[in-house]
Amino acid sequence: MDVSVRYALNCGLHAVVEGILHAAIYGEVLRHLIADHRGVTRCYRYEMSFEETLRRHATKANADEFGEVEMREWWRDIDPLPGVAEEVIGADSPLPHTLRRVLTDCGWT
């Protein structure tokens, strides 16, 4: 992940790092990427129930690649990234609103 993101940024591209990324596992890499990035950096974290996460996953094109069993292994109810100012996105935020928020915050509109 670190190499891929740095390569994209060094090529002048934008990078979005997304996923169920446990702070205990990915925290150090993410904090280094954030600290080293010279451009606009925004950090968001979803706060929603496992059931809502599972429901949303079922709407994805890759929903058949993994399911509830695997997701329960990865799941963390609330897993903030220490030392990073994250904005929280709640389950009540519809996708179009969330997307518009991120694009606007990053200056990508």
Buried (B, 14 or more C-beta within 10 A) or exposed (E): EBEEBBEEBEEEEEBEBEEBBEBEEBBEBBBEBBEEEEEEBBEBBBBBEEEBBBEBBEEEEEEEEEEBEEBEEEBEEEBBBEEBEEEEBEBEBEEEEBEEBBEEEBEEE
